[in-house]
Amino acid sequence: MATNTQFPFRLILASGSWGRKWLMEQAGYPFEVKPSNIDEPTEARLGDCRHYVGELAWLKAEAVALAEPDGLIIAADTVGWLHGKVIGKPEDEADARRIITALAGTVHELWTGVCLWLRPGDRQICWQERSLVRMKALSGAEIDAYLKTRKWEGCSGAYSIEFPHDPYLTIEDGSVSNVVGLPMESLGLALEWMRTIRGAG
C-alpha cells in the first residue's frame, strides 16, 4: 500500500487502536499518536449507525484538535450494527461471548466514521463508510476457543479481522481496511484534498 508521504503538515492519529496504527504504517504515512480518550455512548442517539459513527469521529477529532495548534488530526470510530443496535467493544469475556453468539451465522454491517480536522483554520472533512461482514456459524466449543485467544479485547464487535485469510469472517461488501477501522482508500483521497487546500492557502 505505497503512497506519497510528503505532507505540508503533521499527521496526528487520534486513536490508540493497533489496527489503525498498522494501516497507517503499512501505507507509509509519518504520523503521531494522540488518543482522544473520550467516553463512547453504547446506543445510537438518532437510531442510525451512520450518524453514530460520524458524530463520534467528529468528537474524537475535536478533543485532540483543541490541544493542537497545528497539524491534521485523523479521527475514526468503528462499530458493528445488527438488528438496529450498536455492537461496540465488549466489557468483559461474558459480554464478548454474548456478542459473538449474536453475530455467529449472520451478515452484519460494520460502519466507520472518519473526521479530518486541519489546524490552524479548523477545516474539516467527515464521512462514513459501510462494509458487510459475514461471520460463520460457530459451535459452543469454537466460541470457547476463540474467547481464550483474547483477540476480542478492545475490539468493536468482539473481533479483529486476520490477514490474509480470516477463519471466521468474510467481507461481502466494502473494504477490508474499513473493517480494520480506517478506510484507507478514501482516506488517501481526503488527505490529497487537504494537501491541496493547505497549498492553496
Residue frames relative to the residue before (quaternion, step in Angstrom):
aa qw qx qy qz dx dy dz
M 1.0000 0.0000 0.0000 0.0000 0.00 0.00 0.00
A 0.0310 0.8460 -0.5290 0.0585 3.58 0.52 1.17
T 0.0374 0.7939 -0.6060 0.0339 3.55 -1.14 0.62
N 0.5323 -0.5750 0.5013 0.3670 3.54 -1.31 0.26
T 0.1999 -0.8452 0.4894 0.0788 3.57 -0.39 1.21
Q 0.5156 0.6476 -0.4271 0.3637 3.62 1.21 0.13
F 0.0681 0.8002 -0.5890 0.0898 3.57 -0.58 1.17
P 0.4484 -0.6958 0.4895 0.2742 3.58 -1.08 0.67
F 0.7340 0.3107 -0.2207 0.5622 3.58 1.20 0.44
R 0.5740 -0.5571 0.4685 0.3749 3.54 -1.31 0.35
L 0.2493 -0.7224 0.6176 0.1856 3.57 -1.15 0.62
I 0.0723 -0.8021 0.5926 -0.0151 3.55 -0.75 1.11
L 0.2091 -0.7813 0.5793 0.1015 3.57 -0.59 1.16
A 0.2408 -0.8019 0.5358 0.1090 3.56 -0.49 1.23
S 0.6200 0.5142 -0.3350 0.4888 3.56 0.85 1.00
G 0.3030 -0.7369 0.5749 0.1860 3.53 -1.15 0.69
S 0.3656 0.7592 -0.4681 0.2661 3.59 1.30 0.14
W 0.4286 -0.7009 0.5017 0.2710 3.60 -0.78 0.99
G 0.6220 0.5608 -0.3412 0.4269 3.59 1.06 -0.72
R 0.6765 0.4748 -0.2951 0.4793 3.58 0.91 -0.88
K 0.6338 0.5153 -0.3344 0.4701 3.57 0.98 -0.77
W 0.6460 0.5230 -0.3180 0.4561 3.59 0.97 -0.85
L 0.6505 0.5146 -0.3164 0.4604 3.59 0.93 -0.85
M 0.6631 0.4966 -0.3059 0.4693 3.59 0.93 -0.87
E 0.6539 0.5083 -0.3128 0.4650 3.58 0.98 -0.81
Q 0.6537 0.5200 -0.3122 0.4525 3.57 0.96 -0.88
A 0.6785 0.4828 -0.2812 0.4770 3.57 1.12 -0.71
G 0.4968 -0.6940 0.4048 0.3282 3.59 1.24 -0.17
Y 0.4337 0.7021 -0.4680 0.3163 3.59 1.19 0.35
P 0.3314 -0.6937 0.5919 0.2419 3.61 -0.99 0.76
F 0.1574 0.8130 -0.5432 0.1387 3.61 -0.68 0.95
E 0.3479 -0.6806 0.6019 0.2311 3.50 -1.38 0.36
V 0.3028 -0.7416 0.5678 0.1894 3.58 -1.20 0.50
K 0.1226 0.7707 -0.6134 0.1215 3.55 -0.74 1.13
P 0.2369 -0.8155 0.5109 0.1332 3.61 0.12 1.28
S 0.4851 -0.6864 0.4659 0.2765 3.55 -1.05 0.78
N 0.1506 -0.8435 0.5009 0.1221 3.59 1.13 -0.68
I 0.3589 0.7137 -0.5280 0.2883 3.58 0.89 0.88
D 0.5461 -0.5879 0.4761 0.3598 3.56 -1.26 0.40
E 0.2173 -0.7865 0.5688 0.1032 3.57 -0.93 0.92
P 0.3991 -0.7165 0.5136 0.2521 3.62 -0.71 1.01
T 0.4349 -0.7136 0.4914 0.2454 3.57 -1.15 0.59
E 0.7299 0.3486 -0.2196 0.5455 3.58 1.27 -0.19
A 0.4743 -0.6434 0.5176 0.3051 3.56 -1.17 0.64
R 0.4298 -0.7512 0.4388 0.2417 3.56 -0.40 1.25
L 0.7683 0.3168 -0.1731 0.5285 3.59 0.99 -0.81
G 0.5379 -0.6569 0.3899 0.3565 3.57 1.26 0.24
D 0.6748 0.4467 -0.2665 0.5235 3.56 1.27 0.37
C 0.4426 -0.7343 0.4462 0.2565 3.58 -0.69 1.08
R 0.5917 0.5748 -0.3717 0.4259 3.60 1.06 -0.68
H 0.6789 0.4692 -0.2894 0.4850 3.58 0.89 -0.91
Y 0.6184 0.5735 -0.3422 0.4142 3.58 1.01 -0.84
V 0.7405 0.3987 -0.2446 0.4825 3.61 0.68 -1.07
G 0.6129 0.5570 -0.3524 0.4358 3.58 1.10 -0.63
E 0.6761 0.4877 -0.2890 0.4707 3.55 0.93 -0.92
L 0.6752 0.4967 -0.3075 0.4504 3.59 0.90 -0.87
A 0.6246 0.5258 -0.3477 0.4610 3.60 1.00 -0.73
W 0.6501 0.5120 -0.3151 0.4648 3.57 0.98 -0.84
L 0.6637 0.5048 -0.3058 0.4595 3.60 0.93 -0.87
K 0.6329 0.5169 -0.3296 0.4729 3.58 1.05 -0.73
A 0.6501 0.5078 -0.3157 0.4689 3.58 0.96 -0.87
E 0.6474 0.5260 -0.3205 0.4488 3.58 0.93 -0.88
A 0.6454 0.5494 -0.3289 0.4164 3.59 0.89 -0.93
V 0.7105 0.4204 -0.2542 0.5038 3.58 1.01 -0.77
A 0.6359 0.5629 -0.3338 0.4091 3.59 0.97 -0.87
L 0.6358 0.5608 -0.3342 0.4118 3.58 0.99 -0.79
A 0.7216 0.4121 -0.2384 0.5026 3.58 1.22 -0.48
E 0.6907 0.4584 -0.2701 0.4898 3.61 1.28 -0.05
P 0.3369 -0.7648 0.5105 0.2026 3.63 -0.62 1.04
D 0.8012 0.0482 -0.0206 0.5962 3.59 1.17 -0.49
G 0.5570 0.6048 -0.4553 0.3417 3.54 -1.26 0.45
L 0.3967 -0.6795 0.5614 0.2563 3.54 -1.34 0.19
I 0.2217 -0.7857 0.5692 0.0976 3.54 -0.54 1.22
I 0.1350 -0.7623 0.6305 0.0555 3.56 -0.98 0.96
A 0.0447 0.8048 -0.5867 0.0782 3.57 -0.50 1.21
A 0.0001 -0.8035 0.5948 -0.0261 3.56 -1.08 0.70
D 0.0798 -0.7585 0.6422 0.0764 3.51 -1.32 0.43
T 0.0754 -0.8105 0.5807 -0.0084 3.56 -0.87 1.00
V 0.1080 0.7824 -0.6083 0.0781 3.58 -0.92 0.91
G 0.4560 -0.6240 0.5500 0.3165 3.50 -1.34 0.31
W 0.1474 -0.7735 0.6128 0.0669 3.55 -1.27 0.45
L 0.1461 0.7858 -0.5814 0.1521 3.57 -0.60 1.16
H 0.8528 -0.0126 -0.0394 0.5206 3.54 -0.87 1.06
G 0.7121 -0.4896 0.2546 0.4341 3.56 0.97 0.91
K 0.6501 0.4939 -0.3144 0.4843 3.58 1.24 0.36
V 0.4772 -0.6444 0.5221 0.2907 3.54 -1.15 0.74
I 0.1366 -0.7535 0.6379 0.0818 3.55 -1.01 0.89
G 0.0487 -0.8487 0.5262 -0.0205 3.53 -0.08 1.30
K 0.7582 -0.3313 0.2771 0.4884 3.54 -1.15 -0.67
P 0.4734 -0.6808 0.4701 0.3024 3.63 -0.89 0.82
E 0.4763 -0.6797 0.4852 0.2753 3.54 -1.07 0.77
D 0.7825 -0.0736 0.0896 0.6118 3.57 1.10 -0.75
E 0.7495 -0.3973 0.2622 0.4602 3.59 -1.25 -0.06
A 0.6291 0.5315 -0.3420 0.4526 3.58 1.00 -0.75
D 0.6597 0.4912 -0.3050 0.4801 3.57 1.01 -0.79
A 0.6166 0.5329 -0.3419 0.4679 3.59 1.06 -0.71
R 0.6291 0.5269 -0.3309 0.4660 3.60 1.01 -0.77
R 0.6407 0.5284 -0.3196 0.4564 3.56 0.97 -0.88
I 0.6791 0.4975 -0.2885 0.4562 3.58 0.91 -0.96
I 0.6827 0.4839 -0.2940 0.4619 3.59 0.82 -0.98
T 0.6272 0.5350 -0.3325 0.4581 3.58 1.02 -0.77
A 0.6691 0.4959 -0.2938 0.4691 3.59 1.03 -0.82
L 0.7202 0.4581 -0.2528 0.4555 3.60 0.99 -0.81
A 0.5618 0.6389 -0.3900 0.3523 3.59 1.08 -0.69
G 0.8279 0.1950 -0.1734 0.4964 3.54 -0.87 1.01
T 0.6566 0.4948 -0.3105 0.4772 3.59 1.25 0.23
V 0.3148 -0.6461 0.6347 0.2840 3.50 -1.44 0.05
H 0.0130 -0.8170 0.5758 -0.0285 3.57 -0.62 1.09
E 0.5112 -0.6247 0.4939 0.3232 3.56 -1.29 0.33
L 0.1117 -0.7508 0.6471 0.0717 3.54 -1.16 0.70
W 0.0837 -0.8264 0.5567 -0.0104 3.57 -0.48 1.23
T 0.0554 -0.7580 0.6481 0.0486 3.54 -1.16 0.74
G 0.1668 -0.7456 0.6377 0.0981 3.52 -0.98 0.93
V 0.0947 -0.7963 0.5968 0.0282 3.59 -0.97 0.87
C 0.0178 -0.7778 0.6281 0.0147 3.56 -1.08 0.75
L 0.1353 -0.7467 0.6472 0.0729 3.54 -0.95 0.98
W 0.0584 -0.8011 0.5949 -0.0314 3.57 -0.81 1.06
L 0.1683 -0.8207 0.5431 0.0558 3.57 -0.44 1.24
R 0.0779 -0.7829 0.6171 0.0121 3.55 -0.84 1.09
P 0.5579 -0.2621 -0.7855 0.0546 1.58 -1.85 1.68
G 0.5622 0.6181 -0.4421 0.3263 3.54 -1.30 0.04
D 0.1965 -0.8446 0.4778 0.1405 3.57 1.25 -0.55
R 0.2734 0.7239 -0.5740 0.2679 3.58 0.91 0.89
Q 0.0894 -0.8204 0.5648 -0.0035 3.57 -0.95 0.89
I 0.0779 -0.7261 0.6780 0.0837 3.51 -1.32 0.58
C 0.0107 0.7950 -0.6057 0.0311 3.57 -0.84 0.97
W 0.1244 0.7793 -0.6093 0.0773 3.57 -1.02 0.76
Q 0.2592 -0.7474 0.5924 0.1523 3.53 -1.34 0.27
E 0.0995 -0.7913 0.6014 0.0464 3.56 -1.10 0.73
R 0.2231 -0.7749 0.5821 0.1042 3.53 -1.17 0.74
S 0.0643 -0.7409 0.6656 0.0627 3.51 -1.19 0.71
L 0.3034 -0.7119 0.5969 0.2116 3.56 -1.23 0.51
V 0.0943 -0.8169 0.5688 -0.0146 3.55 -0.71 1.14
R 0.1891 -0.7648 0.6071 0.1031 3.55 -0.88 0.98
M 0.1262 -0.7611 0.6317 0.0765 3.56 -0.92 0.95
K 0.4715 -0.6923 0.4698 0.2789 3.56 -0.78 1.02
A 0.5768 -0.5524 0.4610 0.3867 3.56 -1.22 0.44
L 0.1294 -0.8128 0.5674 0.0265 3.57 -0.87 0.97
S 0.4082 -0.6832 0.5485 0.2564 3.54 -1.06 0.78
G 0.6768 -0.4743 0.3640 0.4294 3.56 -1.27 0.22
A 0.6527 0.5129 -0.3151 0.4601 3.58 1.02 -0.80
E 0.6439 0.5127 -0.3252 0.4655 3.59 1.03 -0.75
I 0.6330 0.5134 -0.3300 0.4763 3.59 1.02 -0.74
D 0.6273 0.5332 -0.3341 0.4589 3.59 0.98 -0.83
A 0.6722 0.4998 -0.2974 0.4583 3.57 0.91 -0.96
Y 0.6482 0.5172 -0.3209 0.4576 3.58 0.97 -0.82
L 0.6566 0.5217 -0.3215 0.4397 3.59 0.87 -0.90
K 0.6315 0.5479 -0.3348 0.4346 3.60 1.06 -0.67
T 0.5982 0.5749 -0.3657 0.4217 3.60 1.18 -0.45
R 0.2912 -0.7833 0.4835 0.2605 3.59 1.25 -0.51
K 0.3800 0.7436 -0.4778 0.2727 3.62 1.22 0.31
W 0.5856 0.5963 -0.3576 0.4168 3.57 1.25 -0.25
E 0.5346 0.6705 -0.4030 0.3198 3.59 1.14 -0.46
G 0.8536 0.1190 -0.1175 0.4933 3.55 -0.88 1.03
C 0.6241 0.5573 -0.3295 0.4375 3.60 1.25 0.19
S 0.4616 -0.6540 0.5232 0.2922 3.56 -0.93 0.90
G 0.7920 0.2351 -0.2056 0.5246 3.55 -0.89 0.94
A 0.4291 -0.7280 0.4294 0.3186 3.57 1.35 0.05
Y 0.7127 0.3662 -0.2893 0.5237 3.58 1.07 0.68
S 0.1249 -0.7221 0.6663 0.1377 3.52 -1.38 0.30
I 0.4483 -0.7228 0.4583 0.2578 3.55 -0.74 1.06
E 0.3142 -0.7585 0.5459 0.1672 3.58 -0.99 0.86
F 0.2849 -0.7447 0.5829 0.1566 3.54 -1.21 0.70
P 0.6118 -0.2058 -0.7616 -0.0577 1.55 -2.09 1.38
H 0.7679 0.2540 -0.1518 0.5681 3.59 1.24 -0.35
D 0.2402 -0.7724 0.5741 0.1265 3.53 -0.72 1.08
P 0.4478 -0.7206 0.4533 0.2733 3.63 -0.81 0.91
Y 0.7617 0.3817 -0.1931 0.4867 3.59 1.17 -0.47
L 0.7900 0.3571 -0.1358 0.4795 3.58 1.05 -0.77
T 0.0680 -0.7635 0.6410 0.0380 3.53 -1.19 0.72
I 0.3129 -0.7328 0.5705 0.1989 3.60 -0.87 0.93
E 0.1951 -0.8150 0.5389 0.0850 3.57 -0.48 1.20
D 0.7881 -0.0313 0.0221 0.6144 3.58 1.18 -0.49
G 0.7340 0.3810 -0.2953 0.4785 3.56 -1.05 0.77
S 0.6219 -0.5854 0.3936 0.3401 3.54 -1.32 0.16
V 0.5617 -0.5940 0.4617 0.3441 3.53 -1.21 0.59
S 0.6364 0.5423 -0.3406 0.4300 3.59 0.95 -0.83
N 0.5946 0.5554 -0.3618 0.4551 3.58 1.12 -0.60
V 0.6515 0.5052 -0.3071 0.4754 3.58 1.04 -0.79
V 0.6218 0.5251 -0.3373 0.4730 3.58 1.07 -0.68
G 0.6459 -0.5589 0.3123 0.4158 3.59 1.09 -0.64
L 0.7800 0.1723 -0.1245 0.5886 3.58 1.26 0.04
P 0.2821 -0.7916 0.5157 0.1667 3.64 -0.31 1.21
M 0.2584 -0.8456 0.4491 0.1284 3.55 0.04 1.34
E 0.5980 0.5758 -0.3747 0.4129 3.59 1.06 -0.62
S 0.7266 0.3981 -0.2407 0.5056 3.58 0.79 -0.98
L 0.5758 0.5726 -0.3854 0.4383 3.61 1.12 -0.53
G 0.6380 0.5365 -0.3327 0.4410 3.58 0.95 -0.82
L 0.6546 0.5032 -0.3076 0.4729 3.58 0.98 -0.84
A 0.6690 0.5035 -0.3011 0.4563 3.58 0.95 -0.88
L 0.6377 0.5224 -0.3290 0.4607 3.59 1.03 -0.75
E 0.6323 0.5193 -0.3331 0.4686 3.58 1.02 -0.76
W 0.6415 0.5189 -0.3236 0.4632 3.59 1.01 -0.78
M 0.6516 0.5014 -0.3112 0.4766 3.57 1.00 -0.82
R 0.6250 0.5253 -0.3411 0.4659 3.59 1.03 -0.73
T 0.6327 0.5287 -0.3245 0.4635 3.60 1.04 -0.76
I 0.6422 0.5201 -0.3165 0.4657 3.55 0.97 -0.87
R 0.6747 0.4862 -0.3048 0.4642 3.60 0.85 -0.93
G 0.6579 0.5144 -0.3149 0.4509 3.58 0.99 -0.80
A 0.6709 0.4913 -0.2945 0.4709 3.56 1.07 -0.77
G 0.6612 0.5200 -0.3143 0.4400 3.54 1.15 -0.61
